Amino acid sequence: MNNPKEKVSSILTELKNFAFKGNVVDLAVGVIIGAAFGKIVDSLVKHLIMPAISVLMPAQQSYLGWKWTISGKDIPYGLFIGEIVNFIIIAIALYVFIVKFLGWVMRSKKEEEAAAPPPPTRDQELLMEIRDLLRKSGQQ
């Protein structure tokens, strides 16, 4: 396989096999949906939750203006609090989805598998036939 064309073809074939396996495509879809969900949560925090909190707080400006000034430098802690709220909402959503929902799905599948025994293999069928033949010959 010293031919460069064969090497390139082999690499492209391996890449195609890797990229189009179900798990990789599922992972890509999950990343895209996760990014979109992150944007929705970010918008929720920035446009609804934090402005509502700034209305309830006894301050003159919105949360974007919450800052400490030390030696002439501004430290915008309001933005940091907004990012913490963003993280907490995403963490709760992931916990509910992964631990509660997927855990429930996995338990349901395990219960179904445990309830229905697998069909006997060909070896097991042959052993059952031998057992039945031995029983018949012992009775007669």
Order of alpha helices (4+ residues) and beta strands (2+ residues): alpha-alpha-alpha-beta-beta-alpha-alpha-alpha
